[in-house]
Amino acid sequence: QAPIKATCEDISCKTGFPEDVHSAVVSRSVHGGQPLLNVRFQSCDGNKKIHFGSSEPEDFRVGEDGVVYAERSFQLSAEPTEFVVSAQDKETQEEWQMRVKLTPEPAFAGASEKDQKKIEDIVFPWQQYKHSSPLKRQKRDWVIPPINLPENSRGPFPQELVRIRSDRDKSLSLRYSVTGPGADQPPTGIFIINPISGQLSVTKPLDREQIASFHLRAHAVDVNGNQVENPIDIVINVIDMNDNRPEFLHQVWNGTVPEGSKPGTYVMTVTAIDADDPNAQNGMLRYRILSQAPSSPSPNMFTINNETGDIITVAAGLDREKVQQYTLIIQATDMEGNPTYGLSNTATAVITVTDVNDNPPEFTAMTFYGEVPENRVDVIVANLTVTDKDQPHTPAWNAMYRMTGGDPTGRFTILTDPNSNDGLVTVVKPIDFETNRMFVLTVAAENQVPLAKGIQHPPQSTATVSITVIDVNESPYFVPNPKLVRQEEGLLAGSMLTTFTAQDPDRYMQQTSLRYSKLSDPANWLKIDPVNGQITTTAVLDRESIYVQNNMYNATFLASDNGIPPMSGTGTLQIYLLDINDNAPQVNPKEATTCETLQPNAINITAVDPDIDPNAGPFAFELPDTPASIKRNWTIVRISGDHAQLSLRIRFLEAGIYDVPIVITDSGNPHASSTSVLKVKVCQCDINGDCTDVDRIVGAGLGTGAIIAILLCIIILLILVLMFVVWMKRRDKERQAKQLLIDPEDDVRDNILKYDEEGGGEEDQDYDLSQLQQPDTVEPDAIKPVGIRRLDERPIHAEPQYPVRSAAPHPGDIGDFINEGLKAADNDPTAPPYDSLLVFDYEGSGSTAGSLSSLNSSSSGGEQDYDYLNDWGPRFKKLADMYGGGDD
């Protein structure tokens, strides 16, 4: 970049632009908002408010600070672009104008030094007064146009950009400096200035993708630091170079297109980005398709919009059944797709052809056959198979079946197998062979979704299904079922009741007549003839039986044939029993209590009759004539159709139990009557009518149940006493048996001593048990005489440390304490038993028994016979073996 000299001369001040024409070199590609150049307007009166304007406001805008911006993005033509910048005083409306000429920069970074020197100072050339006075040219202070610097420059560095000078450096010693991002602010050190000469330089290559422009401010001060010039703005634009390759957002792009799509159908959009200036050729991308696989039915089935990346179809013939997927290699190139200078990159676009319903289902046969046994339901009788070229398990492949004829009663339905897409003809209503022996169904198959438009195939396929019904042996059935018979109760045994027969639906089978049998007869009142089905009674029919509910008696009969296999059917006979007056009324309750005086002494009684109207109430109540005491002592009055009151006729009746017969007659025709005995307990009563001598009456009339209960209690008490006595006697016998351990006649303690423990003899029974509880008090081995030791004494070793249990241990540590002691004893070499002959403790002296040493076995052993020791029992077996064993 050639330096540009900025000078300032002492001339008279005039308000306006310093130049009449200003030329500037800018990038060929201009984007909206980009600063292009800086115009300076000199106002001798600093208080003027100036408004800047442009003759091309749709393309250029001038800010209040004099910076010219591009209003929109466009490309500069090879010829210079001219427009007029105007300045107007807002108060006086005085106006000044300057012509600006923009020249596009060279196409390549290797521009000559001559071209670079076209960057000159902005000179505000002339001013125009409203009275059209002539233009005046005037020098101005610090006019620096924007500096355009290409990125990725190879140097050498530092590279000079511009020389900044003030005309006051002739009389003063000045110092120059720059401030702003890139100088003294991050990133620092990119731009430096010679403080003496004012030479501004760049120290390293610039990267437009990081920072597109730098805005610096230049300062001039004297040696004392006093400002001698106003600071001036320096704009450095980094010119973009094509140093970035396009990059796709995804390396693999996935899209779909329906089969049969018309040309021009949108498929998908691929997008690539370029880090270079998108408003310059370096960042303007163009797309194209490099290859298509497969290439059928045409190698150019798709095209791509070279600017937007939209992929669309350009040829017809997309058929998923032939080609299910296409793979495209997409290339993106910058420099507007220039194959010579542009950088490019590729990505893959995978386009899946989606299925549409362009193939209807087609039956594999024109006629299907099936058969079904009669009376069977939920049975698959035929499988209807179809073929469909569309994608399986999609609505365009799934088949729906329907019957178009041959089944007016709806006995069949067709279900679709979701896996095989077959139609399953299923029976949903029973079929009677005797009525229909064959069905011929007409069925149609179609997809879940309609066929796509323009398909020439018919939307559905039809076929015929021939179904044969198989005759099977059916069960006989009674008619009617159930059968109702009305009959008066009391019909005698052996009477014919009715005939209950069944019918066999198998009219076309050769088989004998039906056989009848009884299946259910709760009261065993009936029997049926096995040949003709005639039902007769075997007992008297009784409406009041417990097997009759609501006057109805039910019996079940069985009819069987001899077919293959044999079948049977059941029928229910319902006998409605009509009531006759065959039951006399009875009194209820059977027992009552009353007072021995006249008042109060009324007893309420009720008449009960198992019969129903009109053979039941109202009832008549009366007392019999005999015995005469009944009517003399009692009287009865009917208070309703079913109830009456019995009371004393006399003023006083002695306490006791009385049997009062009562004659009750019902309203049947003919009447039925009975004499019921009411057991009345007469007792002394208090003022409330309650008995006061209940104990005497109960004792006089103690029932059988009470007597049995009392006897059972007495027997149980005696058994308990007997068991206690037996237990006491057994305990006394056990106590006595423990005291006599040995029969006195068999006592042999004078000859042989028997021990229950490994301790001393008879005279060595005084033990000091405290020594066992306090082992620390035992005398140490050091007290014993030296040199005298028994063979069974423990060897002298270091005493092991046994665990010491606390005085009040927690119950949970007892097991741990025992285990620790056992482990210590197993590892203690001084603990018994020892590897020597076991010698028991000393048995004491002064025994009353004689010394066994006086027996001279050597002299008398041959003459003595010890065989009698074998007769003394197992305790002397060892001794008998020793002396009676012969020479051994």
Helices and strands as residue ranges (DSSP letters): E 21-26, E 29-30, E 35-38, E 50-54, E 60-62, E 67-70, E 74-75, E 81-89, E 95-104, H 113-116, E 147-150, E 159-163, G 167-170, E 174-179, E 191-193, E 199-202, E 213-222, E 232-239, E 247-248, E 252-258, E 266-269, E 272-273, G 281-283, E 286-293, E 302-304, E 310-313, E 325-333, G 335-337, E 344-354, E 362-363, E 367-373, E 380-384, E 386-387, E 399-405, E 412-416, E 423-427, E 438-447, E 461-470, E 477-478, E 483-488, E 496-499, E 502-503, E 515-520, E 526-528, E 534-537, E 552-560, E 568-578, E 586-588, E 591-595, E 603-608, E 620-622, H 628-633, E 634-638, E 643-648, E 656-665, E 673-683, H 694-700, H 704-739, G 744-746, H 770-773, G 775-777, G 781-783, G 811-813, H 814-826, G 852-854, H 857-860, G 867-872, G 874-876, H 877-883
